[in-house]
Amino acid sequence: MAERLAHAACRNTNAQKFKRYIRKHGGNNQMIGLCCGDCLSEWVSPEFLSNDNDANETITAEGQEFRLMKKRTLAESQFRLQKHHTPFPNHRAAEQCIKAAEHISYKTYKGFIMHHATVKAVKKDENGIRFILIHWKKLGCNNYEVVEDENVNLREKARCIIRCDYPEDYVRADSTELVIARATAWKGETNYGLFSNNCEHFAILQSRLPSKLPAELDNSKNKTHSSAGLRLWCDSCHRGGQKNFGKSCSWCIW
């Protein structure tokens, strides 16, 4: 018998529209939460709830009871959130600092706009450092899908890289495990919208508090509370020496 799920607030009764958050433990998959695909409300296991979560609504799935988390919406994320940006002066700095579950943005060598992604994992082997990213990807003409890209080499792919940091009063330190499960749940999504559901929207909805920069890589003088006025130099300008800083090329962000 098919499982019946329902969210009275948005009248979603289609179980297929609920995204499952799955934790892989050993060889088993354990459900730790779920999200309503219509209104983006989410319910999680009590272990992931912060102390100030006062929502009492619950939902039962797979024999488990999950509690409602404070709602995240695209409108709140996009227009009310003040993001801090950490620009990395070169690829080496980015590779040293970026961790799993963080929101990164980068400009490709061929592109002219910033692309956003959620980091699922960082891998290091004899070939260098590779990232596993979950993000919107264009697969064809007007064909977009949320995918998991493995073995992404940012040295080859990105001309400049930033990390989007979030204030503590907005993100209550979601665990790495929950952020990754949340992002993974949306794999296969195809309802892309350039102005309503793009790569930045996706990364914001999965966001968490990042780890801080080491003191020697602290670019606090270049950080702003919004993208306006952000100074970011691409790797090419950085290699040109300190005297070139402030003389942006066509790839740099101002």
C-alpha positions in Angstrom: 0.0 0.0 0.0 1.4 3.4 -1.0 2.3 5.8 1.8 0.0 8.7 2.3 1.5 12.1 3.1 -0.4 15.4 3.4 0.4 18.9 4.3 -2.7 20.8 5.3 -1.2 24.2 5.1 -0.6 24.0 1.3 -3.0 21.2 0.6 -0.3 19.0 -0.9 -1.5 15.4 -0.7 0.8 14.0 -3.4 3.4 11.8 -1.7 5.7 12.1 -4.8 6.0 15.8 -4.1 7.7 15.3 -0.8 11.5 15.2 -0.9 13.1 12.6 1.4 16.2 13.4 3.4 18.3 10.2 3.5 21.2 9.5 5.8 23.5 6.7 4.6 24.8 4.7 7.6 26.9 1.6 6.8 24.9 -0.2 4.2 21.6 1.2 5.3 19.6 4.2 4.3 17.8 6.1 7.1 15.2 8.8 6.6 16.1 11.9 8.7 13.6 14.4 7.3 11.4 15.4 4.3 10.4 18.6 2.5 7.2 19.6 0.8 8.0 20.3 -2.8 5.1 22.8 -3.1 5.7 25.2 -0.2 9.2 24.1 0.9 8.2 23.4 4.5 10.5 20.8 6.0 10.2 18.3 8.9 13.3 16.7 10.4 14.3 14.3 13.2 14.5 16.0 16.6 18.3 15.7 16.7 18.5 18.3 14.0 16.2 20.9 15.6 17.7 24.0 17.3 16.6 25.0 20.8 14.6 28.0 19.5 12.5 25.9 17.1 9.0 26.4 18.5 7.0 24.8 15.8 4.8 22.0 17.0 3.5 20.6 13.7 4.6 17.0 13.0 4.3 14.6 10.1 4.7 10.8 10.1 6.6 9.0 7.3 8.0 5.5 7.2 6.9 4.9 10.7 8.8 7.9 12.1 7.6 11.2 13.4 9.3 14.4 12.2 8.9 17.9 13.5 8.5 21.1 11.5 11.5 23.4 11.1 11.1 27.1 10.7 10.1 27.7 7.2 12.6 28.7 4.5 11.2 30.4 1.4 12.7 31.6 -1.8 11.4 35.1 -1.2 13.0 35.3 2.2 16.3 33.9 1.1 16.6 36.0 -2.0 15.5 39.4 -0.8 15.9 39.6 2.9 19.1 37.6 3.6 22.3 39.7 3.8 25.0 37.5 2.6 28.7 37.9 3.4 31.1 36.9 0.7 34.6 35.5 1.1 36.6 35.9 -2.1 39.5 33.7 -2.5 42.7 35.2 -4.1 43.6 32.0 -5.9 42.6 28.4 -6.3 45.0 27.1 -3.6 43.3 29.3 -1.0 39.8 28.1 -2.1 40.9 24.4 -2.0 42.3 24.9 1.6 39.2 26.6 3.0 36.1 25.2 1.2 34.4 22.4 3.2 31.4 20.1 2.6 28.0 21.6 2.9 29.1 25.1 2.0 27.7 27.4 -0.7 30.2 28.5 -3.3 29.9 30.6 -6.4 32.4 30.8 -9.3 32.8 32.2 -12.7 34.0 29.8 -15.4 36.6 30.7 -18.0 33.9 30.8 -20.7 31.1 32.3 -18.7 30.2 35.9 -17.8 27.9 35.2 -14.8 28.5 33.6 -11.4 27.3 30.0 -11.0 26.3 28.7 -7.5 26.5 25.2 -6.1 26.4 23.3 -2.8 29.5 21.3 -1.9 28.7 17.7 -1.1 32.3 16.6 -0.5 35.9 17.5 -1.0 38.3 14.7 -2.1 42.0 14.7 -2.2 44.1 12.1 -4.1 47.3 11.9 -6.2 45.6 13.9 -8.9 44.9 16.9 -6.6 41.7 18.2 -4.9 38.3 17.5 -6.4 34.9 18.7 -5.4 31.5 16.9 -5.5 28.9 19.6 -6.3 25.1 19.5 -6.3 23.6 22.2 -8.4 21.5 23.2 -11.4 23.1 22.1 -14.7 22.1 22.8 -18.3 21.8 19.5 -20.1 20.5 20.8 -23.4 18.4 23.5 -25.0 16.1 24.7 -22.2 16.8 21.5 -20.3 18.0 22.0 -16.7 18.3 19.5 -13.9 19.7 19.4 -10.4 22.6 17.0 -10.6 25.5 15.7 -8.6 28.8 16.4 -10.3 31.7 14.3 -9.2 35.4 15.1 -9.5 35.0 18.8 -10.3 38.4 20.4 -10.7 37.9 24.1 -9.8 41.4 24.9 -11.2 40.2 23.8 -14.6 36.7 25.0 -14.3 36.6 28.3 -12.4 38.4 31.6 -13.1 37.4 33.1 -9.7 35.7 31.6 -6.7 33.9 33.0 -3.7 32.2 31.4 -0.7 28.8 32.7 0.5 28.7 33.1 4.3 25.5 33.4 6.3 24.8 35.3 9.5 24.1 33.2 12.6 20.7 34.6 13.2 19.5 33.2 9.9 21.2 29.8 9.8 21.4 28.0 13.1 24.4 25.9 12.2 22.6 23.1 10.3 24.8 20.0 10.5 26.8 19.0 7.5 24.8 15.8 7.4 21.5 17.6 7.2 22.6 20.1 4.5 24.0 17.3 2.3 20.8 15.2 2.7 18.7 18.3 1.9 20.6 19.1 -1.3 20.7 15.4 -2.4 17.0 15.1 -2.0 16.5 17.6 -4.9 18.5 15.7 -7.4 16.5 15.1 -10.5 14.5 18.3 -10.1 13.7 19.9 -13.5 11.5 22.8 -12.6 14.1 25.5 -13.3 13.2 29.2 -13.4 15.8 31.8 -14.4 14.2 34.4 -12.0 12.3 32.1 -9.6 14.3 28.9 -9.1 17.9 29.2 -10.4 21.2 28.0 -9.2 21.5 30.7 -6.5 18.1 30.0 -5.1 19.0 26.3 -4.8 22.3 26.9 -3.0 20.7 29.4 -0.6 18.0 26.9 0.4 20.7 24.3 1.3 22.9 26.8 3.1 24.7 26.5 6.5 27.2 28.4 8.5 30.7 27.9 7.0 33.9 27.4 8.9 36.0 30.6 9.3 39.0 31.5 7.2 42.4 30.9 8.7 43.9 34.2 9.9 46.5 34.3 7.1 43.8 34.1 4.5 41.3 36.5 6.1 40.0 38.9 3.4 37.8 40.8 5.8 38.8 44.1 4.2 37.2 43.0 1.0 34.0 41.6 2.5 30.7 43.4 2.2 27.2 42.7 3.3 25.9 42.4 -0.3 27.2 41.8 -3.8 27.3 45.5 -4.5 30.8 46.8 -4.0 32.3 43.4 -3.7 35.9 43.3 -4.9 37.1 40.0 -6.3 40.1 39.4 -8.4 40.5 36.5 -10.7 43.5 34.1 -10.5 45.1 35.7 -13.5 45.2 39.2 -11.9 46.4 37.7 -8.6 49.3 36.1 -10.4 50.2 39.4 -11.9 51.3 40.7 -8.6 50.1 43.1 -5.9 50.5 46.1 -8.2 47.7 44.8 -10.4 45.1 44.6 -7.6 42.4 47.1 -8.3 43.0 47.1 -12.0 40.3 44.5 -12.8 40.3 42.6 -16.1 37.0 41.8 -17.9 36.6 38.7 -15.7 36.9 40.3 -12.3 33.9 41.3 -10.2 33.4 44.8 -8.8 
